[in-house]
């Protein structure tokens, strides 16, 4: 430093510093059941910190057993270096992963900074895959139910985010389950005295089988309240295949799930107030275009979709209500477009 003409203070000390291990994410990352589990754990008990150029990291708190499992997944599937911090009086045990690439990967998967949400692509997964994300979330946050879970009394999921609360309700509804939702307040007297912190609690009781990892093969629930109103959940009595028509969409995922539905079916609606990161192709393309990023097109972009503007959708619903028609009705645009055509239209 003296040779460079830089003055050294008399009270200066020398601190040895070295770079961490060089890591690279694999070129191809499989979204395995184990990775879905750790993503659920991250949404429940994880946080991220990014302050360029000094530090970029994620941290996940939990029991040693959970952290051991998460560490193996990060190291085996993502080739990342994991640092562990032990349990102490001020904080629980945690693992820390320093990686800007990991934060970029989380962003691309819809797990954005400052937003605790379940991305749309996760909510739309087949039940045999969605259950792993829910199990990771339950093990991270659902353990707050403590003895209630061990004795099969009820599942409890707590969050301070109203949006994440809604996502959890949607995820559970995919399995045909109806949770109760309540808003509560708590205090941390040792740290902040009588200051109150609001949070949401999503509670699920009287389900069989009890483990979320078994729900994809069928689950039943005994509701304690009377079923009133228009929303009624009922078990499937039979499955009947029907001949497809050009104007019927999203009725089935071959080999995975099949649906029978009545009433109004709305498909690929777009318009104002769409969630920017809900995982749908229209919102994905618009957000990427506004941010100056390349548009993500899977495959050759030859997949076809039929898009309907929300005002047209509403006019169709009102017209149906004013009619004497009884039975299922598809409301949408009969003209199909390829995903590649949509991408070019957005760029225009």
N, C-alpha and C positions, 0 to 999 in steps of 0.2 A: 504494500500500500504506500510505503514511503517513496519507493521508486516511481510510483504514479503521481506523487505529489499530494497524496491524501493525508490530511492530518489525523493522527490517532490520539484520542483523548487519554489522559494519564490514568483514568480509572477504568479503561476499557478492559474487557475480558474476552478470552478466545473460547468459542463454542464449536465443538466438532459437529459437522453436519454431513449427512450422506443421503443420497437419493434412495427411495424405496425400490423394491424389486420391479423390474420392467414387465408389465403384463399386457397382453393383447386379447381382446375378446375373440372367440372363434369366428371364422368366416360364416359359418352356418350354425344358428342356434335353434334347437328344437324346443318348442313350447310344450314341454312334457308335463305330465301330471305333477311331478315334483316341483317344476318351476311354477306351475299354477299355484301350488300350495304355498311356496315362499312368497309369491306376489300377494296372496291373501294375507299372509302374516305381515308383510310390509305395510299393507293398507291399514291393518289393525293396530300395529305397534311400531311402525317405522316412521322415520323422519329423514329429511334430506337437507343438506347444507351446501350452498354453492357460493363461493366468493372468489371469483377469478382475480388474479392467477394463483392465489395462495392455496386454496383448498376446495375440493369438491368431494363430498362423501354422502353416504347414507348410513343411518344407524337404526338398529332394531333391538328393542328390549324384550326380555322374556326369561324363562327358566333356562337352566343350563341344558336341559334335554332338548328344548326347542332350538336353542342357539347352536347346539352341536349338529342338529339335522340341517339347519339353514346354512351353516358353514360348509358342510359337505357339498351342498348343492351349488353354492357360489364357487367353490374351488373346483369341483368336478365338471360342472356343466358350463361355467362361464370363465374358468381359468383365472379367477380373481384372488387376490391376496386379502385375507380377513384378519383383522385385529380384534382381540377380545378384551373387554374391560370387566373386572369382577364386580360382584355385588358389594354394595357399601351402604352405610346409613343414609346417605344423601340420594342414592340412585340405585336402581336395580341393574343386574348384569346386562350387558349389551354386546353386540358385535358391530364393528365399524368397517366399511369398505370404502377406501379412497379410490375413486375412479370417475373421471369426467365421462368416459365412454359409457359407464353404467347409467349415469344420469341421462345421457342422450338416448340410451336404449329405453329407459323408463318413459321418457317423453314420447318416443315414437310409438310406444305401446299404449299411450293414453294416460299414464300416471304422471300428471304434471305437477310442477312445483306449486305448493300452497293450496292444492285442491285435493282433498280426500274424496275421491269418487271411485266407483267401479265402472271401468270403461264399457261402452256398449258392446264391443266384441266379446267381452267376458260374459256379460249378461245373456248374450245370444248363443253361447256355447251349448253343445249337446249336454244333457243332464249328466251323462257319464263323465264329462270333463268339468262342468261347472261345480260339481260336488267337491272337487279337490281345492278349488279356490275358496269355497265356503268353509271347508274344514280348516284350511290355513288361517282364515279370518277368525273362526271360532276358537282355535287353539291360542291365537294371539290375544284376542279381546274377549272371547266368550268364556275364558277361564275365570272372568270376574264373577260368574255364577257359582264358582267354587263347588261346595258340597251339593248344590242343587243339580249340577250336571252329573256328578258322580252317582247320585241316587236316582237319576232319570226323572227329576221333577220338572225342570224346564231349562231351555237354552236362553241365555241373556246376552245381547250384544249392545254395547254402549258407545255412543259417539257424540261429539259436540257439533257435528255437521248435520244440518237438516237435509242437505242434498244426499249425503252418504246414507242417512237413515232411509230415505226414499229408495235408494239403490238396493239396500238390503231387503226391503219389502218386496221389490220387484224380483230379486234373486230367489227369495223364498217362494214367491208365487209361481215361479217356473216349475216348482215341484208340487204345486197345488196346495201349499200351506198358507195359513192365514195367521200372521203374528199380531199381537197387541202392541200398540205404540204409545208411549207416554213421555212427557217432558218433565224433568225433575231438576232439582238443584242440589249441589253438594258443597261442602266446605273442606278446607285443608287447614285446620286450626293451628297445627304446629308451624306451618310455613306462612300462611297469609291471614291468620286470625279468623274473623267472622265473615270474610269476603265470600260471596256465594258464586258458584260456577254452574250455569245451566248446561244440561246435556239431555240427549234423547236415549231412551232405552227401548230396544226391540225385543219382545219376549215371545217365546214359542213354547207352548206346553202341550202335553198329551198327544205326542206323536209316536208312531210305531211303524218301522223300527226307529230306535233312538239315535243311532249314529248317522250323520249326514252322508257318510260314505256308502250307505245302503239305500239312500233315498231314490236313486235313479232306477231301481228295479221295482219301485212301488212303495208308497208311504201313505198311511192313513192318519187322520187327526180327529180327535173328539173336541168339538167346540163347546165351550161352556155357556156361551150366550146364544140367544135365539137368533135364527137367521132371518133377518128382515131386509127389506129393500130389494134391489135388483141383483146384488152380487151374491151368488150362491156357488159354492165349490162342491162338486159331486164326483164320485169315482167313475171311471170309464167302465161301462157295462159290456161294450162290444166294439170291435173295430171292423169297419166295412170299407173296402176299396171302391172308389167311384171313378168313372171315366173322366179324365181331365178335359177341360175346355180351354180355348185360347185366352179367356178372361179370368181364369182362376190362378192365383199366385199364392205361394208360401203355405200351401196346405200341408206339405210334408217334406221331411228330409229323408230321402230313401235310405232304408236300413237303420235309421236312428229313432226318429220320432214321427208320429202321425197325429193329425188333429182333425176333429170334427167340430165345426163351429156354426152357430146360427147368428142372425142379426146382421149388423153392418160390418163389412170387412174393408178396412182402408189400407192401401198399399203404397209405400214409398212416397209419402207426403212430404212436401218441402215448402218453405216459406219463412216469414219472420218468426223470431223467437226460437229458432232451432238452437239446440245446445251445440256449442262449437266443437266439442270433443265427444260426441255421442257415438262415434264409430260408423256413422252412415256415410255412404260414398259422396252424397251431395255436400254435406257439411265438411267432410274431410278435404275435398277438392277446393272448396271456397276458402277455408282457413289456410291451406297450403299456398294458394295463389296470393292471398292478401299478405302473407308473410314472405313472399318472394321465394318460396321453396319449390323444388320439383314436385309435380303431382305423382302420387304413388298409384300405379296401375298394376294389378296382379295379372300374371300370365300375358296373353296377347291383347287383353282388353275387349275380347269378343263377347263377354257375358252381357246379356240383355236385361234391361230393367224398364219398367213403365212408371214414369214419374207424374205426380198430380199435385198442382199448386193448392195450398191449403184453402184458399177462398173457393176454388172450384169444388173441393172436397166437401166443404160446409154447405154449399148450394145443393150438392147432390143429396146430402143427408136431410136437409130441410125439405127437399122435393119428395124424398121417400116418406118422411113423416106426414106430409100432406096427402099422400096417395093412399090407396086402399090395398096396396100390395102387402102380402103376408109371406114371410119366408126369408132365407138368407139372400143378401144382396151385396155384390161386389161393386164398390164405387172407386173408380180410378180412370186413368188414361188408357185407352185401348191401343195407343201407339207405343211401340217399344223402341228403345235406343240402346246402343252398345255403350259400355263403360268408356271406351275410347272416344266415342262421339261426345259423350258428356264432358270428358276432360277437355277436349278441344273447344267446346262451347263455353266452358268456364274461363278458359284462357282468353277467349275473344272478348 
